[in-house]
Every structure is written in structure tokens, then in C-alpha cells.
Amino acid sequence: MALARCETCGAPQGLKNNYPYVHNLVASVRGSILCCAPKCVRSACIWLTDEEQQQYLKGLRSFPCSNRAVQVEVI
């Protein structure tokens, strides 16, 4: 599942998955999804795993986001 973090906080570290790929949210929700790092209230980007990035490259643009229990679209 994709994770929501701002670019300042960066990709989550020390989890079971690695999230090296960052993507912006579509304009209609940009600013409404916040970073899920402790005490951070910046607007989030979506970070994808290697497997999710491969799906993105094949054209998929909608991913479940574990932080907010929502589906997000990236550009």
C-alpha cells in the first residue's frame, strides 16, 4: 500500500517495505491529504513500493493508501 508523506519528511524508514518512488497527488485532492509523519501537517505526496511503481509505469494511477484508508490518484 502506498504511504502519504511530505517531501520534507521523506520516505518512511525501517518498515517492512521500501518506498523509494514519490508522486504528486492529482490537483483535485492536493492539499487535502496530509503527511502521516508524527507532528507533521504539511501536504503529502504519495510514496510507492517497487511493485506499485511497476504498476504506475503500466498506467495504473489509483492506489490504496494505508495511512488514511483511502484510494488516491497520482500524476
mmCIF file of the N, C-alpha and C atoms, coordinates in Angstrom:
data_MODEL
# 
_entry.id   MODEL 
# 
loop_
_atom_site.group_PDB 
_atom_site.id 
_atom_site.type_symbol 
_atom_site.label_atom_id 
_atom_site.label_alt_id 
_atom_site.label_comp_id 
_atom_site.label_asym_id 
_atom_site.label_entity_id 
_atom_site.label_seq_id 
_atom_site.pdbx_PDB_ins_code 
_atom_site.Cartn_x 
_atom_site.Cartn_y 
_atom_site.Cartn_z 
_atom_site.occupancy 
_atom_site.B_iso_or_equiv 
_atom_site.pdbx_formal_charge 
_atom_site.auth_seq_id 
_atom_site.auth_comp_id 
_atom_site.auth_asym_id 
_atom_site.auth_atom_id 
_atom_site.pdbx_PDB_model_num 
ATOM 1   N N  . MET A 1 1  ? 0.832  -1.189 0.000   1.00 0.00 ? 1  MET A N  1 
ATOM 2   C CA . MET A 1 1  ? 0.000  0.000  0.000   1.00 0.00 ? 1  MET A CA 1 
ATOM 3   C C  . MET A 1 1  ? 0.868  1.240  0.000   1.00 0.00 ? 1  MET A C  1 
ATOM 4   N N  . ALA A 1 2  ? 0.437  2.205  -0.739  1.00 0.00 ? 2  ALA A N  1 
ATOM 5   C CA . ALA A 1 2  ? 1.153  3.472  -0.812  1.00 0.00 ? 2  ALA A CA 1 
ATOM 6   C C  . ALA A 1 2  ? 1.079  4.196  0.537   1.00 0.00 ? 2  ALA A C  1 
ATOM 7   N N  . LEU A 1 3  ? 2.046  5.070  0.779   1.00 0.00 ? 3  LEU A N  1 
ATOM 8   C CA . LEU A 1 3  ? 2.051  5.852  2.007   1.00 0.00 ? 3  LEU A CA 1 
ATOM 9   C C  . LEU A 1 3  ? 2.055  7.333  1.681   1.00 0.00 ? 3  LEU A C  1 
ATOM 10  N N  . ALA A 1 4  ? 1.419  8.119  2.535   1.00 0.00 ? 4  ALA A N  1 
ATOM 11  C CA . ALA A 1 4  ? 1.360  9.571  2.362   1.00 0.00 ? 4  ALA A CA 1 
ATOM 12  C C  . ALA A 1 4  ? 2.369  10.228 3.285   1.00 0.00 ? 4  ALA A C  1 
ATOM 13  N N  . ARG A 1 5  ? 3.340  10.889 2.694   1.00 0.00 ? 5  ARG A N  1 
ATOM 14  C CA . ARG A 1 5  ? 4.342  11.658 3.439   1.00 0.00 ? 5  ARG A CA 1 
ATOM 15  C C  . ARG A 1 5  ? 4.710  12.888 2.621   1.00 0.00 ? 5  ARG A C  1 
ATOM 16  N N  . CYS A 1 6  ? 5.051  13.960 3.298   1.00 0.00 ? 6  CYS A N  1 
ATOM 17  C CA . CYS A 1 6  ? 5.514  15.149 2.568   1.00 0.00 ? 6  CYS A CA 1 
ATOM 18  C C  . CYS A 1 6  ? 6.958  14.901 2.112   1.00 0.00 ? 6  CYS A C  1 
ATOM 19  N N  . GLU A 1 7  ? 7.427  15.717 1.192   1.00 0.00 ? 7  GLU A N  1 
ATOM 20  C CA . GLU A 1 7  ? 8.791  15.537 0.693   1.00 0.00 ? 7  GLU A CA 1 
ATOM 21  C C  . GLU A 1 7  ? 9.823  15.882 1.761   1.00 0.00 ? 7  GLU A C  1 
ATOM 22  N N  . THR A 1 8  ? 9.488  16.779 2.691   1.00 0.00 ? 8  THR A N  1 
ATOM 23  C CA . THR A 1 8  ? 10.407 17.143 3.770   1.00 0.00 ? 8  THR A CA 1 
ATOM 24  C C  . THR A 1 8  ? 10.654 15.958 4.705   1.00 0.00 ? 8  THR A C  1 
ATOM 25  N N  . CYS A 1 9  ? 9.585  15.274 5.102   1.00 0.00 ? 9  CYS A N  1 
ATOM 26  C CA . CYS A 1 9  ? 9.724  14.096 5.980   1.00 0.00 ? 9  CYS A CA 1 
ATOM 27  C C  . CYS A 1 9  ? 10.308 12.915 5.211   1.00 0.00 ? 9  CYS A C  1 
ATOM 28  N N  . GLY A 1 10 ? 10.031 12.850 3.927   1.00 0.00 ? 10 GLY A N  1 
ATOM 29  C CA . GLY A 1 10 ? 10.599 11.816 3.074   1.00 0.00 ? 10 GLY A CA 1 
ATOM 30  C C  . GLY A 1 10 ? 9.971  10.454 3.241   1.00 0.00 ? 10 GLY A C  1 
ATOM 31  N N  . ALA A 1 11 ? 10.549 9.500  2.551   1.00 0.00 ? 11 ALA A N  1 
ATOM 32  C CA . ALA A 1 11 ? 10.034 8.126  2.584   1.00 0.00 ? 11 ALA A CA 1 
ATOM 33  C C  . ALA A 1 11 ? 10.191 7.538  3.976   1.00 0.00 ? 11 ALA A C  1 
ATOM 34  N N  . PRO A 1 12 ? 9.226  6.735  4.403   1.00 0.00 ? 12 PRO A N  1 
ATOM 35  C CA . PRO A 1 12 ? 9.329  6.085  5.711   1.00 0.00 ? 12 PRO A CA 1 
ATOM 36  C C  . PRO A 1 12 ? 10.532 5.145  5.764   1.00 0.00 ? 12 PRO A C  1 
ATOM 37  N N  . GLN A 1 13 ? 11.187 5.088  6.895   1.00 0.00 ? 13 GLN A N  1 
ATOM 38  C CA . GLN A 1 13 ? 12.360 4.221  7.081   1.00 0.00 ? 13 GLN A CA 1 
ATOM 39  C C  . GLN A 1 13 ? 12.067 3.153  8.131   1.00 0.00 ? 13 GLN A C  1 
ATOM 40  N N  . GLY A 1 14 ? 12.694 2.015  7.991   1.00 0.00 ? 14 GLY A N  1 
ATOM 41  C CA . GLY A 1 14 ? 12.608 0.970  8.995   1.00 0.00 ? 14 GLY A CA 1 
ATOM 42  C C  . GLY A 1 14 ? 11.333 0.161  8.975   1.00 0.00 ? 14 GLY A C  1 
ATOM 43  N N  . LEU A 1 15 ? 10.557 0.220  7.908   1.00 0.00 ? 15 LEU A N  1 
ATOM 44  C CA . LEU A 1 15 ? 9.353  -0.576 7.790   1.00 0.00 ? 15 LEU A CA 1 
ATOM 45  C C  . LEU A 1 15 ? 9.655  -1.833 6.985   1.00 0.00 ? 15 LEU A C  1 
ATOM 46  N N  . LYS A 1 16 ? 8.678  -2.721 6.889   1.00 0.00 ? 16 LYS A N  1 
ATOM 47  C CA . LYS A 1 16 ? 8.867  -3.950 6.127   1.00 0.00 ? 16 LYS A CA 1 
ATOM 48  C C  . LYS A 1 16 ? 9.054  -3.670 4.638   1.00 0.00 ? 16 LYS A C  1 
ATOM 49  N N  . ASN A 1 17 ? 8.454  -2.595 4.154   1.00 0.00 ? 17 ASN A N  1 
ATOM 50  C CA . ASN A 1 17 ? 8.544  -2.238 2.740   1.00 0.00 ? 17 ASN A CA 1 
ATOM 51  C C  . ASN A 1 17 ? 9.415  -1.014 2.542   1.00 0.00 ? 17 ASN A C  1 
ATOM 52  N N  . ASN A 1 18 ? 9.976  -0.908 1.346   1.00 0.00 ? 18 ASN A N  1 
ATOM 53  C CA . ASN A 1 18 ? 10.767 0.246  0.951   1.00 0.00 ? 18 ASN A CA 1 
ATOM 54  C C  . ASN A 1 18 ? 9.900  1.091  0.016   1.00 0.00 ? 18 ASN A C  1 
ATOM 55  N N  . TYR A 1 19 ? 9.890  2.412  0.206   1.00 0.00 ? 19 TYR A N  1 
ATOM 56  C CA . TYR A 1 19 ? 9.070  3.323  -0.588  1.00 0.00 ? 19 TYR A CA 1 
ATOM 57  C C  . TYR A 1 19 ? 9.950  4.368  -1.283  1.00 0.00 ? 19 TYR A C  1 
ATOM 58  N N  . PRO A 1 20 ? 10.667 3.977  -2.340  1.00 0.00 ? 20 PRO A N  1 
ATOM 59  C CA . PRO A 1 20 ? 11.617 4.898  -2.968  1.00 0.00 ? 20 PRO A CA 1 
ATOM 60  C C  . PRO A 1 20 ? 11.023 5.856  -4.007  1.00 0.00 ? 20 PRO A C  1 
ATOM 61  N N  . TYR A 1 21 ? 9.770  5.660  -4.423  1.00 0.00 ? 21 TYR A N  1 
ATOM 62  C CA . TYR A 1 21 ? 9.210  6.441  -5.527  1.00 0.00 ? 21 TYR A CA 1 
ATOM 63  C C  . TYR A 1 21 ? 8.156  7.417  -5.026  1.00 0.00 ? 21 TYR A C  1 
ATOM 64  N N  . VAL A 1 22 ? 8.372  8.691  -5.301  1.00 0.00 ? 22 VAL A N  1 
ATOM 65  C CA . VAL A 1 22 ? 7.436  9.722  -4.851  1.00 0.00 ? 22 VAL A CA 1 
ATOM 66  C C  . VAL A 1 22 ? 6.664  10.276 -6.048  1.00 0.00 ? 22 VAL A C  1 
ATOM 67  N N  . HIS A 1 23 ? 5.368  10.491 -5.844  1.00 0.00 ? 23 HIS A N  1 
ATOM 68  C CA . HIS A 1 23 ? 4.494  11.049 -6.876  1.00 0.00 ? 23 HIS A CA 1 
ATOM 69  C C  . HIS A 1 23 ? 3.583  12.087 -6.243  1.00 0.00 ? 23 HIS A C  1 
ATOM 70  N N  . ASN A 1 24 ? 3.203  13.067 -7.035  1.00 0.00 ? 24 ASN A N  1 
ATOM 71  C CA . ASN A 1 24 ? 2.270  14.087 -6.574  1.00 0.00 ? 24 ASN A CA 1 
ATOM 72  C C  . ASN A 1 24 ? 0.842  13.586 -6.708  1.00 0.00 ? 24 ASN A C  1 
ATOM 73  N N  . LEU A 1 25 ? -0.018 14.127 -5.888  1.00 0.00 ? 25 LEU A N  1 
ATOM 74  C CA . LEU A 1 25 ? -1.440 13.819 -5.970  1.00 0.00 ? 25 LEU A CA 1 
ATOM 75  C C  . LEU A 1 25 ? -2.079 14.622 -7.092  1.00 0.00 ? 25 LEU A C  1 
ATOM 76  N N  . VAL A 1 26 ? -3.217 14.149 -7.595  1.00 0.00 ? 26 VAL A N  1 
ATOM 77  C CA . VAL A 1 26 ? -3.940 14.921 -8.600  1.00 0.00 ? 26 VAL A CA 1 
ATOM 78  C C  . VAL A 1 26 ? -4.410 16.227 -7.962  1.00 0.00 ? 26 VAL A C  1 
ATOM 79  N N  . ALA A 1 27 ? -4.583 17.242 -8.772  1.00 0.00 ? 27 ALA A N  1 
ATOM 80  C CA . ALA A 1 27 ? -4.894 18.585 -8.278  1.00 0.00 ? 27 ALA A CA 1 
ATOM 81  C C  . ALA A 1 27 ? -6.162 18.641 -7.433  1.00 0.00 ? 27 ALA A C  1 
ATOM 82  N N  . SER A 1 28 ? -7.136 17.791 -7.727  1.00 0.00 ? 28 SER A N  1 
ATOM 83  C CA . SER A 1 28 ? -8.403 17.857 -7.004  1.00 0.00 ? 28 SER A CA 1 
ATOM 84  C C  . SER A 1 28 ? -8.276 17.472 -5.526  1.00 0.00 ? 28 SER A C  1 
ATOM 85  N N  . VAL A 1 29 ? -7.250 16.710 -5.153  1.00 0.00 ? 29 VAL A N  1 
ATOM 86  C CA . VAL A 1 29 ? -7.076 16.329 -3.746  1.00 0.00 ? 29 VAL A CA 1 
ATOM 87  C C  . VAL A 1 29 ? -5.781 16.863 -3.135  1.00 0.00 ? 29 VAL A C  1 
ATOM 88  N N  . ARG A 1 30 ? -4.951 17.503 -3.939  1.00 0.00 ? 30 ARG A N  1 
ATOM 89  C CA . ARG A 1 30 ? -3.696 18.050 -3.426  1.00 0.00 ? 30 ARG A CA 1 
ATOM 90  C C  . ARG A 1 30 ? -4.008 19.021 -2.301  1.00 0.00 ? 30 ARG A C  1 
ATOM 91  N N  . GLY A 1 31 ? -3.385 18.861 -1.188  1.00 0.00 ? 31 GLY A N  1 
ATOM 92  C CA . GLY A 1 31 ? -3.631 19.719 -0.036  1.00 0.00 ? 31 GLY A CA 1 
ATOM 93  C C  . GLY A 1 31 ? -4.635 19.133 0.937   1.00 0.00 ? 31 GLY A C  1 
ATOM 94  N N  . SER A 1 32 ? -5.435 18.176 0.485   1.00 0.00 ? 32 SER A N  1 
ATOM 95  C CA . SER A 1 32 ? -6.410 17.576 1.390   1.00 0.00 ? 32 SER A CA 1 
ATOM 96  C C  . SER A 1 32 ? -5.885 16.306 2.051   1.00 0.00 ? 32 SER A C  1 
ATOM 97  N N  . ILE A 1 33 ? -4.784 15.763 1.562   1.00 0.00 ? 33 ILE A N  1 
ATOM 98  C CA . ILE A 1 33 ? -4.135 14.612 2.187   1.00 0.00 ? 33 ILE A CA 1 
ATOM 99  C C  . ILE A 1 33 ? -2.891 15.143 2.888   1.00 0.00 ? 33 ILE A C  1 
ATOM 100 N N  . LEU A 1 34 ? -2.815 14.906 4.185   1.00 0.00 ? 34 LEU A N  1 
ATOM 101 C CA . LEU A 1 34 ? -1.698 15.412 4.974   1.00 0.00 ? 34 LEU A CA 1 
ATOM 102 C C  . LEU A 1 34 ? -0.669 14.334 5.241   1.00 0.00 ? 34 LEU A C  1 
ATOM 103 N N  . CYS A 1 35 ? 0.546  14.764 5.501   1.00 0.00 ? 35 CYS A N  1 
ATOM 104 C CA . CYS A 1 35 ? 1.646  13.871 5.852   1.00 0.00 ? 35 CYS A CA 1 
ATOM 105 C C  . CYS A 1 35 ? 1.269  13.071 7.096   1.00 0.00 ? 35 CYS A C  1 
ATOM 106 N N  . CYS A 1 36 ? 1.664  11.824 7.113   1.00 0.00 ? 36 CYS A N  1 
ATOM 107 C CA . CYS A 1 36 ? 1.334  10.957 8.246   1.00 0.00 ? 36 CYS A CA 1 
ATOM 108 C C  . CYS A 1 36 ? 2.500  10.771 9.206   1.00 0.00 ? 36 CYS A C  1 
ATOM 109 N N  . ALA A 1 37 ? 3.547  11.554 9.033   1.00 0.00 ? 37 ALA A N  1 
ATOM 110 C CA . ALA A 1 37 ? 4.651  11.511 9.993   1.00 0.00 ? 37 ALA A CA 1 
ATOM 111 C C  . ALA A 1 37 ? 4.176  12.176 11.291  1.00 0.00 ? 37 ALA A C  1 
ATOM 112 N N  . PRO A 1 38 ? 4.665  11.713 12.433  1.00 0.00 ? 38 PRO A N  1 
ATOM 113 C CA . PRO A 1 38 ? 4.247  12.316 13.697  1.00 0.00 ? 38 PRO A CA 1 
ATOM 114 C C  . PRO A 1 38 ? 4.476  13.827 13.722  1.00 0.00 ? 38 PRO A C  1 
ATOM 115 N N  . LYS A 1 39 ? 3.473  14.563 14.120  1.00 0.00 ? 39 LYS A N  1 
ATOM 116 C CA . LYS A 1 39 ? 3.510  16.017 14.316  1.00 0.00 ? 39 LYS A CA 1 
ATOM 117 C C  . LYS A 1 39 ? 3.715  16.821 13.036  1.00 0.00 ? 39 LYS A C  1 
ATOM 118 N N  . CYS A 1 40 ? 3.526  16.234 11.871  1.00 0.00 ? 40 CYS A N  1 
ATOM 119 C CA . CYS A 1 40 ? 3.679  16.961 10.609  1.00 0.00 ? 40 CYS A CA 1 
ATOM 120 C C  . CYS A 1 40 ? 2.297  17.239 10.030  1.00 0.00 ? 40 CYS A C  1 
ATOM 121 N N  . VAL A 1 41 ? 2.084  18.463 9.568   1.00 0.00 ? 41 VAL A N  1 
ATOM 122 C CA . VAL A 1 41 ? 0.793  18.847 8.985   1.00 0.00 ? 41 VAL A CA 1 
ATOM 123 C C  . VAL A 1 41 ? 0.945  19.387 7.563   1.00 0.00 ? 41 VAL A C  1 
ATOM 124 N N  . ARG A 1 42 ? 2.042  19.072 6.905   1.00 0.00 ? 42 ARG A N  1 
ATOM 125 C CA . ARG A 1 42 ? 2.246  19.508 5.521   1.00 0.00 ? 42 ARG A CA 1 
ATOM 126 C C  . ARG A 1 42 ? 1.415  18.646 4.572   1.00 0.00 ? 42 ARG A C  1 
ATOM 127 N N  . SER A 1 43 ? 1.181  19.176 3.386   1.00 0.00 ? 43 SER A N  1 
ATOM 128 C CA . SER A 1 43 ? 0.502  18.405 2.349   1.00 0.00 ? 43 SER A CA 1 
ATOM 129 C C  . SER A 1 43 ? 1.388  17.235 1.929   1.00 0.00 ? 43 SER A C  1 
ATOM 130 N N  . ALA A 1 44 ? 0.763  16.112 1.665   1.00 0.00 ? 44 ALA A N  1 
ATOM 131 C CA . ALA A 1 44 ? 1.512  14.890 1.380   1.00 0.00 ? 44 ALA A CA 1 
ATOM 132 C C  . ALA A 1 44 ? 1.691  14.635 -0.108  1.00 0.00 ? 44 ALA A C  1 
ATOM 133 N N  . CYS A 1 45 ? 2.723  13.883 -0.401  1.00 0.00 ? 45 CYS A N  1 
ATOM 134 C CA . CYS A 1 45 ? 2.928  13.233 -1.691  1.00 0.00 ? 45 CYS A CA 1 
ATOM 135 C C  . CYS A 1 45 ? 2.656  11.755 -1.427  1.00 0.00 ? 45 CYS A C  1 
ATOM 136 N N  . ILE A 1 46 ? 2.590  10.969 -2.458  1.00 0.00 ? 46 ILE A N  1 
ATOM 137 C CA . ILE A 1 46 ? 2.374  9.539  -2.289  1.00 0.00 ? 46 ILE A CA 1 
ATOM 138 C C  . ILE A 1 46 ? 3.655  8.799  -2.641  1.00 0.00 ? 46 ILE A C  1 
ATOM 139 N N  . TRP A 1 47 ? 4.058  7.926  -1.742  1.00 0.00 ? 47 TRP A N  1 
ATOM 140 C CA . TRP A 1 47 ? 5.283  7.143  -1.911  1.00 0.00 ? 47 TRP A CA 1 
ATOM 141 C C  . TRP A 1 47 ? 4.894  5.714  -2.258  1.00 0.00 ? 47 TRP A C  1 
ATOM 142 N N  . LEU A 1 48 ? 5.512  5.171  -3.315  1.00 0.00 ? 48 LEU A N  1 
ATOM 143 C CA . LEU A 1 48 ? 5.174  3.846  -3.819  1.00 0.00 ? 48 LEU A CA 1 
ATOM 144 C C  . LEU A 1 48 ? 6.317  2.849  -3.626  1.00 0.00 ? 48 LEU A C  1 
ATOM 145 N N  . THR A 1 49 ? 5.939  1.580  -3.489  1.00 0.00 ? 49 THR A N  1 
ATOM 146 C CA . THR A 1 49 ? 6.913  0.487  -3.435  1.00 0.00 ? 49 THR A CA 1 
ATOM 147 C C  . THR A 1 49 ? 7.385  0.167  -4.851  1.00 0.00 ? 49 THR A C  1 
ATOM 148 N N  . ASP A 1 50 ? 8.354  -0.722 -4.973  1.00 0.00 ? 50 ASP A N  1 
ATOM 149 C CA . ASP A 1 50 ? 8.833  -1.145 -6.293  1.00 0.00 ? 50 ASP A CA 1 
ATOM 150 C C  . ASP A 1 50 ? 7.693  -1.751 -7.119  1.00 0.00 ? 50 ASP A C  1 
ATOM 151 N N  . GLU A 1 51 ? 6.905  -2.604 -6.501  1.00 0.00 ? 51 GLU A N  1 
ATOM 152 C CA . GLU A 1 51 ? 5.789  -3.260 -7.195  1.00 0.00 ? 51 GLU A CA 1 
ATOM 153 C C  . GLU A 1 51 ? 4.746  -2.227 -7.647  1.00 0.00 ? 51 GLU A C  1 
ATOM 154 N N  . GLU A 1 52 ? 4.418  -1.289 -6.788  1.00 0.00 ? 52 GLU A N  1 
ATOM 155 C CA . GLU A 1 52 ? 3.461  -0.244 -7.148  1.00 0.00 ? 52 GLU A CA 1 
ATOM 156 C C  . GLU A 1 52 ? 4.006  0.650  -8.255  1.00 0.00 ? 52 GLU A C  1 
ATOM 157 N N  . GLN A 1 53 ? 5.303  0.922  -8.239  1.00 0.00 ? 53 GLN A N  1 
ATOM 158 C CA . GLN A 1 53 ? 5.919  1.727  -9.288  1.00 0.00 ? 53 GLN A CA 1 
ATOM 159 C C  . GLN A 1 53 ? 5.806  1.032  -10.636 1.00 0.00 ? 53 GLN A C  1 
ATOM 160 N N  . GLN A 1 54 ? 5.974  -0.276 -10.659 1.00 0.00 ? 54 GLN A N  1 
ATOM 161 C CA . GLN A 1 54 ? 5.825  -1.029 -11.912 1.00 0.00 ? 54 GLN A CA 1 
ATOM 162 C C  . GLN A 1 54 ? 4.396  -0.912 -12.433 1.00 0.00 ? 54 GLN A C  1 
ATOM 163 N N  . GLN A 1 55 ? 3.419  -0.966 -11.521 1.00 0.00 ? 55 GLN A N  1 
ATOM 164 C CA . GLN A 1 55 ? 2.017  -0.788 -11.916 1.00 0.00 ? 55 GLN A CA 1 
ATOM 165 C C  . GLN A 1 55 ? 1.792  0.629  -12.447 1.00 0.00 ? 55 GLN A C  1 
ATOM 166 N N  . TYR A 1 56 ? 2.414  1.619  -11.807 1.00 0.00 ? 56 TYR A N  1 
ATOM 167 C CA . TYR A 1 56 ? 2.317  3.012  -12.253 1.00 0.00 ? 56 TYR A CA 1 
ATOM 168 C C  . TYR A 1 56 ? 2.861  3.149  -13.672 1.00 0.00 ? 56 TYR A C  1 
ATOM 169 N N  . LEU A 1 57 ? 4.003  2.537  -13.942 1.00 0.00 ? 57 LEU A N  1 
ATOM 170 C CA . LEU A 1 57 ? 4.614  2.612  -15.269 1.00 0.00 ? 57 LEU A CA 1 
ATOM 171 C C  . LEU A 1 57 ? 3.753  1.942  -16.339 1.00 0.00 ? 57 LEU A C  1 
ATOM 172 N N  . LYS A 1 58 ? 2.906  0.988  -15.912 1.00 0.00 ? 58 LYS A N  1 
ATOM 173 C CA . LYS A 1 58 ? 1.983  0.326  -16.843 1.00 0.00 ? 58 LYS A CA 1 
ATOM 174 C C  . LYS A 1 58 ? 0.675  1.091  -17.007 1.00 0.00 ? 58 LYS A C  1 
ATOM 175 N N  . GLY A 1 59 ? 0.531  2.232  -16.293 1.00 0.00 ? 59 GLY A N  1 
ATOM 176 C CA . GLY A 1 59 ? -0.640 3.071  -16.488 1.00 0.00 ? 59 GLY A CA 1 
ATOM 177 C C  . GLY A 1 59 ? -1.597 3.178  -15.314 1.00 0.00 ? 59 GLY A C  1 
ATOM 178 N N  . LEU A 1 60 ? -1.406 2.386  -14.277 1.00 0.00 ? 60 LEU A N  1 
ATOM 179 C CA . LEU A 1 60 ? -2.277 2.481  -13.106 1.00 0.00 ? 60 LEU A CA 1 
ATOM 180 C C  . LEU A 1 60 ? -2.002 3.787  -12.380 1.00 0.00 ? 60 LEU A C  1 
ATOM 181 N N  . ARG A 1 61 ? -3.030 4.522  -12.025 1.00 0.00 ? 61 ARG A N  1 
ATOM 182 C CA . ARG A 1 61 ? -2.857 5.800  -11.340 1.00 0.00 ? 61 ARG A CA 1 
ATOM 183 C C  . ARG A 1 61 ? -3.631 5.885  -10.028 1.00 0.00 ? 61 ARG A C  1 
ATOM 184 N N  . SER A 1 62 ? -4.288 4.816  -9.623  1.00 0.00 ? 62 SER A N  1 
ATOM 185 C CA . SER A 1 62 ? -5.073 4.816  -8.395  1.00 0.00 ? 62 SER A CA 1 
ATOM 186 C C  . SER A 1 62 ? -4.534 3.742  -7.458  1.00 0.00 ? 62 SER A C  1 
ATOM 187 N N  . PHE A 1 63 ? -4.156 4.151  -6.240  1.00 0.00 ? 63 PHE A N  1 
ATOM 188 C CA . PHE A 1 63 ? -3.540 3.236  -5.284  1.00 0.00 ? 63 PHE A CA 1 
ATOM 189 C C  . PHE A 1 63 ? -4.204 3.356  -3.916  1.00 0.00 ? 63 PHE A C  1 
ATOM 190 N N  . PRO A 1 64 ? -4.375 2.234  -3.214  1.00 0.00 ? 64 PRO A N  1 
ATOM 191 C CA . PRO A 1 64 ? -4.859 2.328  -1.836  1.00 0.00 ? 64 PRO A CA 1 
ATOM 192 C C  . PRO A 1 64 ? -3.759 2.925  -0.964  1.00 0.00 ? 64 PRO A C  1 
ATOM 193 N N  . CYS A 1 65 ? -4.152 3.760  -0.050  1.00 0.00 ? 65 CYS A N  1 
ATOM 194 C CA . CYS A 1 65 ? -3.196 4.435  0.831   1.00 0.00 ? 65 CYS A CA 1 
ATOM 195 C C  . CYS A 1 65 ? -3.464 4.008  2.261   1.00 0.00 ? 65 CYS A C  1 
ATOM 196 N N  . SER A 1 66 ? -2.547 3.294  2.869   1.00 0.00 ? 66 SER A N  1 
ATOM 197 C CA . SER A 1 66 ? -2.767 2.724  4.198   1.00 0.00 ? 66 SER A CA 1 
ATOM 198 C C  . SER A 1 66 ? -2.895 3.776  5.287   1.00 0.00 ? 66 SER A C  1 
ATOM 199 N N  . ASN A 1 67 ? -2.261 4.918  5.120   1.00 0.00 ? 67 ASN A N  1 
ATOM 200 C CA . ASN A 1 67 ? -2.274 5.935  6.159   1.00 0.00 ? 67 ASN A CA 1 
ATOM 201 C C  . ASN A 1 67 ? -3.652 6.508  6.421   1.00 0.00 ? 67 ASN A C  1 
ATOM 202 N N  . ARG A 1 68 ? -4.436 6.637  5.417   1.00 0.00 ? 68 ARG A N  1 
ATOM 203 C CA . ARG A 1 68 ? -5.732 7.304  5.547   1.00 0.00 ? 68 ARG A CA 1 
ATOM 204 C C  . ARG A 1 68 ? -6.900 6.404  5.191   1.00 0.00 ? 68 ARG A C  1 
ATOM 205 N N  . ALA A 1 69 ? -6.625 5.153  4.883   1.00 0.00 ? 69 ALA A N  1 
ATOM 206 C CA . ALA A 1 69 ? -7.667 4.205  4.482   1.00 0.00 ? 69 ALA A CA 1 
ATOM 207 C C  . ALA A 1 69 ? -8.497 4.748  3.307   1.00 0.00 ? 69 ALA A C  1 
ATOM 208 N N  . VAL A 1 70 ? -7.804 5.345  2.338   1.00 0.00 ? 70 VAL A N  1 
ATOM 209 C CA . VAL A 1 70 ? -8.455 5.901  1.161   1.00 0.00 ? 70 VAL A CA 1 
ATOM 210 C C  . VAL A 1 70 ? -7.731 5.427  -0.090  1.00 0.00 ? 70 VAL A C  1 
ATOM 211 N N  . GLN A 1 71 ? -8.349 5.647  -1.216  1.00 0.00 ? 71 GLN A N  1 
ATOM 212 C CA . GLN A 1 71 ? -7.729 5.396  -2.517  1.00 0.00 ? 71 GLN A CA 1 
ATOM 213 C C  . GLN A 1 71 ? -7.289 6.750  -3.058  1.00 0.00 ? 71 GLN A C  1 
ATOM 214 N N  . VAL A 1 72 ? -6.067 6.862  -3.535  1.00 0.00 ? 72 VAL A N  1 
ATOM 215 C CA . VAL A 1 72 ? -5.565 8.138  -4.043  1.00 0.00 ? 72 VAL A CA 1 
ATOM 216 C C  . VAL A 1 72 ? -5.149 7.987  -5.503  1.00 0.00 ? 72 VAL A C  1 
ATOM 217 N N  . GLU A 1 73 ? -5.245 9.090  -6.245  1.00 0.00 ? 73 GLU A N  1 
ATOM 218 C CA . GLU A 1 73 ? -4.780 9.117  -7.633  1.00 0.00 ? 73 GLU A CA 1 
ATOM 219 C C  . GLU A 1 73 ? -3.556 9.997  -7.716  1.00 0.00 ? 73 GLU A C  1 
ATOM 220 N N  . VAL A 1 74 ? -2.558 9.535  -8.466  1.00 0.00 ? 74 VAL A N  1 
ATOM 221 C CA . VAL A 1 74 ? -1.306 10.268 -8.615  1.00 0.00 ? 74 VAL A CA 1 
ATOM 222 C C  . VAL A 1 74 ? -1.123 10.689 -10.061 1.00 0.00 ? 74 VAL A C  1 
ATOM 223 N N  . ILE A 1 75 ? -0.250 11.677 -10.256 1.00 0.00 ? 75 ILE A N  1 
ATOM 224 C CA . ILE A 1 75 ? 0.039  12.137 -11.620 1.00 0.00 ? 75 ILE A CA 1 
ATOM 225 C C  . ILE A 1 75 ? 1.477  11.797 -11.960 1.00 0.00 ? 75 ILE A C  1 
# 
